[in-house]
Amino acid sequence: MFSCFWLIFLVQSSVAKVIQLKWEVEYKHWSPDCIESVVMAINGTFPGPTIEATAGDTVNITLTNHLHTEGVVIHWHGITQKGTPWADGTASISQCAINAGETFVYSFTVEKAGTFFYHGHYGMQRSAGLYGSLIVHEAEPHRQPFKYDGEFNLLLSDWWHQNVHRQEVDLSGVPLVFIGEPQSLLINGKGQYNCSIAAHFDESKNVCNFTEKEQCKPEILQVKPNKKYRIRLASTTALASLNFMIQGHKLEVVEADGNYVKPFLVDDLDIYSGESYSVLLNTNQGPPSGNYWISIGIRGRKPGKPPTPPALAILNYYPMTPVSKHPSSAPPVHPVWDNYTHSKLFSNSIKALTGPKSYLNYKPPPLKQDRRIVLLNTQNYINNYTKWTINNISLTLPSTPYLGAIKYGIDNAFTQQSPPDHYNSPNYNINYPPPRDTNAIHSNAVYKLPSNKVIDVVLQNANMLTEGHSEIHPWHLHGHDFWVLGYGEGKFSDANETLFNTVDPPLRNTVVVYPYGWTALRFEADNPGVWAFHCHIEPHLHMGMGVIFAEAVEEIKKMKVNKEALVCGLTGKMFMNSHRD
Amino acid sequence: MFSCFWLIFLVQSSVAKVIQLKWEVEYKHWSPDCIESVVMAINGTFPGPTIEATAGDTVNITLTNHLHTEGVVIHWHGITQKGTPWADGTASISQCAINAGETFVYSFTVEKAGTFFYHGHYGMQRSAGLYGSLIVHEAEPHRQPFKYDGEFNLLLSDWWHQNVHRQEVDLSGVPLVFIGEPQSLLINGKGQYNCSIAAHFDESKNVCNFTEKEQCKPEILQVKPNKKYRIRLASTTALASLNFMIQGHKLEVVEADGNYVKPFLVDDLDIYSGESYSVLLNTNQGPPSGNYWISIGIRGRKPGKPPTPPALAILNYYPMTPVSKHPSSAPPVHPVWDNYTHSKLFSNSIKALTGPKSYLNYKPPPLKQDRRIVLLNTQNYINNYTKWTINNISLTLPSTPYLGAIKYGIDNAFTQQSPPDHYNSPNYNINYPPPRDTNAIHSNAVYKLPSNKVIDVVLQNANMLTEGHSEIHPWHLHGHDFWVLGYGEGKFSDANETLFNTVDPPLRNTVVVYPYGWTALRFEADNPGVWAFHCHIEPHLHMGMGVIFAEAVEEIKKMKVNKEALVCGLTGKMFMNSHRD
């Protein structure tokens, strides 16, 4: 028996390790786009440190909050948190915000390889710069189903000069003051607002003069000819949908949200907030030297005045080409912002990688759902406040995290009545602004999903309050990947089921719903916990654009959770009342 | 026995009532000085609502925090909180910050009449506008020892256009970025930045055109001739020391910090952050008509560029004079900012009102102290950070409030070693910047004051880091009034005791220490609790300029406290561990 114990120990230790990290979150002066501002830094850096792990590893992050008066949490985007729903890092949902001055330990297993990231999930702290990359490599003997000679990691974001506290107030007021388009786009936290590294192709721009320490100095990806590189992309933008391209190079898409996809070639690719991709770059596509533009530009939103310039980086063929040499032509031009046909073509090109080449044993979805929830995405006025609503409900979060309230049966912590599975007016016209008499309300109600049921969700887009406007919304599900069954135009009806791809739909954790269209997805409720499902656009979530899935409620009650996540609100009071002086 | 109970009940209910207030704290767009900004509002107004109570009343405030990610507390400045130290409203000291979304009930008795105020005491939330007035009237049959026909209340503050979150970061960085002088001074939350109501006397200024709803429209105090008015003044400035004057009118000082003083006449009076006064205005001092300037200007700090203009209000003799009529001459000129002789004369003029006319039964101080603590006020570098230090210690607050840590004996919640009662170098030269080898440290250590001992504190001012500079610091003590024994120049020695006024020193809760001088005060440690004693200049406290008195520790352990104040940090964990799933 003694030797048996050692055997198990040795086997486990050879495949999985425990990664111990100590993080300090604080505000720090920083110049993400060459303009001094304040960011939420982790261990003094922006973006936060990249976590590199191997599938099966346990990651322990001891996080200390050094903010002045604010709580903080960090969400591990794309990690399913099986068995650790308390570690999902969503304030008011999975845990209490970590108070200023306090320390909390996140501990979770990264089950599978892929390109992930982490970010704040309290107020609009993600917009304040609280984010970083989380890369999980395949564990031996597994390997990804493609080969490459080197890899790069690009975390994409957008940036405003207005501080986030003011943005929160502006978005919460009457009348709503919108945050506007970002001043800059950032690649690995770096952009240029008042100058351009491509100024020699555009006389209206100032040339950037970087000193060695410059925080806004662009990324340079150094490659050798005739190699294959994996470029990991993840978007943690607050608002912007992005298009990514590398001048003169086609890219092969091989991964989406930590799931392998059937490889396909593109000239450029769209990436929405909350999504990640891996693309392979073959450096055999031209002369074995030169510098090329890497560019991200905005999709799906009409450019502001002035328009947000693309963020640029450099692909450098070394050692043949000095980094200082200008690319031979102007930066590439991204597709026009409202060319949705282009975007939809890309979305529809993504199929799961199936068959023996996949080490993930991709499993197609169950052919039938047990329940279908249709979620109407609109804006509404509630008491004159402008809110996003889902089936006429604008999500407000309770002060007691759902997870603790459900575990301990504290029913008065949130509304017990369920929100509706469908928008209640069958005659609702998605092509027009919502009528003023929709009786939209604020609510913290949750969808209770029974254990192991197959759930379909149809995101139904519609006209917002302004006539002739419907926006892109990338929806992100916590605790799960889901199968993307399909996209469609107009109003969804059950007859559209025939359009569903049930053969090789890709698994994702984030999916876009296009203007005036619908998107259908499916997942199995096999992960007990309380999971947010929401538009990943930060101001939209702030304005109520999300729902909550309480999954396998009876199992949550029996689960062991880290009670330190729950010392606040009514769970805090329950603990307090257990103490006898 | 039954009738006896009723007798007591009736007597009590005839003199004291319970005031129930429901407050919501939120950020709100506001234009305190005609420039749109964001304030911390209470129930939608800035400054917060004025509380009016009668001595002996109990005030219950049910406060809900509607901020987005920040905790909040409110301190009741000047209220001694006897028996309710948990209600003092100091984050990390008397309670946990109230989390966003949560509700907390403050409950305390206002023991004596006077002019008080309340304000945020977490981070720099006071600077963000979280303040208001708290007026306590005498309870029958008591009366104040002077008569008046009407009263006005003026709450004085200063205002910056830079948001407070940025100020906090700037003050906490390397190098320190100071907040600079305020853009505006405010009277009852109203100032004018981009215009002047006295523009007809100064061509360089724009005339203000107020609409009816204008939030920055100045106060108008309407008086009738040949009457006496009580004007209550309180300063909750973040930085500015103020001088108050009413053109053409002498003022009679009658109250300071809720204590009656021997009446004396002044042309103008200085008021430091944390102080309050009542002055009597006799409207028999000139013609029975006219409009006169009420003005506050800055003392003790060199004017910035541009200088902060005085805040103005109007004294209007009605019904003889229309409000719209301009005062007949330019606003009065305040004493020069560095005329400390003028300021000291005023400070030394303040004596307690003694004898039978005082209903407060003023008691002179004990003639001898049991312990004397001398606190050296300097700046120091600590790991390159610029900090204010007291006896070489820069105060940092623990994440577990002291009150709970002491009550429950959680020794690891803060440093148990006591800070020093004296600065350790007898040769320290207060006239020069501190040496770089002072080994200044951060600490959360507390002074433990045994029950009912007589404590002297000598505030010793000194040169700050910049040569030739020493600043004014108004120190505020929580939980107590103290006797102001005296002020002196240079370095204090015990021989200076002979200068102490032990006959009629005024009782105060805030006292100033002048540049390169000392101030001595005395109090009895008769109020079990944990009390902050700190410079009331908000950035100075933020930079560590304070100490903590833990008073009657053994009695704290036996006291009943509102445990809801303590559900955080190690007390929160202690409660949590009491709970068995």
Boltz contact constraints between the chains, C-beta under 6 A:
constraints:
  - contact:
      token1: [A, 27]
      token2: [B, 169]
      max_distance: 6.0
  - contact:
      token1: [A, 29]
      token2: [B, 173]
      max_distance: 6.0
  - contact:
      token1: [A, 38]
      token2: [B, 169]
      max_distance: 6.0
  - contact:
      token1: [A, 68]
      token2: [B, 123]
      max_distance: 6.0
  - contact:
      token1: [A, 68]
      token2: [B, 168]
      max_distance: 6.0
  - contact:
      token1: [A, 69]
      token2: [B, 70]
      max_distance: 6.0
  - contact:
      token1: [A, 69]
      token2: [B, 71]
      max_distance: 6.0
  - contact:
      token1: [A, 69]
      token2: [B, 122]
      max_distance: 6.0
  - contact:
      token1: [A, 69]
      token2: [B, 123]
      max_distance: 6.0
  - contact:
      token1: [A, 70]
      token2: [B, 69]
      max_distance: 6.0
  - contact:
      token1: [A, 70]
      token2: [B, 70]
      max_distance: 6.0
  - contact:
      token1: [A, 71]
      token2: [B, 69]
      max_distance: 6.0
  - contact:
      token1: [A, 99]
      token2: [B, 568]
      max_distance: 6.0
  - contact:
      token1: [A, 101]
      token2: [B, 399]
      max_distance: 6.0
  - contact:
      token1: [A, 102]
      token2: [B, 399]
      max_distance: 6.0
  - contact:
      token1: [A, 122]
      token2: [B, 69]
      max_distance: 6.0
  - contact:
      token1: [A, 123]
      token2: [B, 68]
      max_distance: 6.0
  - contact:
      token1: [A, 123]
      token2: [B, 69]
      max_distance: 6.0
  - contact:
      token1: [A, 165]
      token2: [B, 165]
      max_distance: 6.0
  - contact:
      token1: [A, 168]
      token2: [B, 68]
      max_distance: 6.0
  - contact:
      token1: [A, 169]
      token2: [B, 27]
      max_distance: 6.0
  - contact:
      token1: [A, 169]
      token2: [B, 38]
      max_distance: 6.0
  - contact:
      token1: [A, 173]
      token2: [B, 29]
      max_distance: 6.0
  - contact:
      token1: [A, 399]
      token2: [B, 101]
      max_distance: 6.0
  - contact:
      token1: [A, 399]
      token2: [B, 102]
      max_distance: 6.0
  - contact:
      token1: [A, 563]
      token2: [B, 576]
      max_distance: 6.0
  - contact:
      token1: [A, 567]
      token2: [B, 572]
      max_distance: 6.0
  - contact:
      token1: [A, 567]
      token2: [B, 576]
      max_distance: 6.0
  - contact:
      token1: [A, 568]
      token2: [B, 99]
      max_distance: 6.0
  - contact:
      token1: [A, 572]
      token2: [B, 567]
      max_distance: 6.0
  - contact:
      token1: [A, 575]
      token2: [B, 575]
      max_distance: 6.0
  - contact:
      token1: [A, 575]
      token2: [B, 576]
      max_distance: 6.0
  - contact:
      token1: [A, 575]
      token2: [B, 579]
      max_distance: 6.0
  - contact:
      token1: [A, 576]
      token2: [B, 563]
      max_distance: 6.0
  - contact:
      token1: [A, 576]
      token2: [B, 567]
      max_distance: 6.0
  - contact:
      token1: [A, 576]
      token2: [B, 575]
      max_distance: 6.0
  - contact:
      token1: [A, 578]
      token2: [B, 578]
      max_distance: 6.0
  - contact:
      token1: [A, 578]
      token2: [B, 579]
      max_distance: 6.0
  - contact:
      token1: [A, 579]
      token2: [B, 575]
      max_distance: 6.0
  - contact:
      token1: [A, 579]
      token2: [B, 578]
      max_distance: 6.0
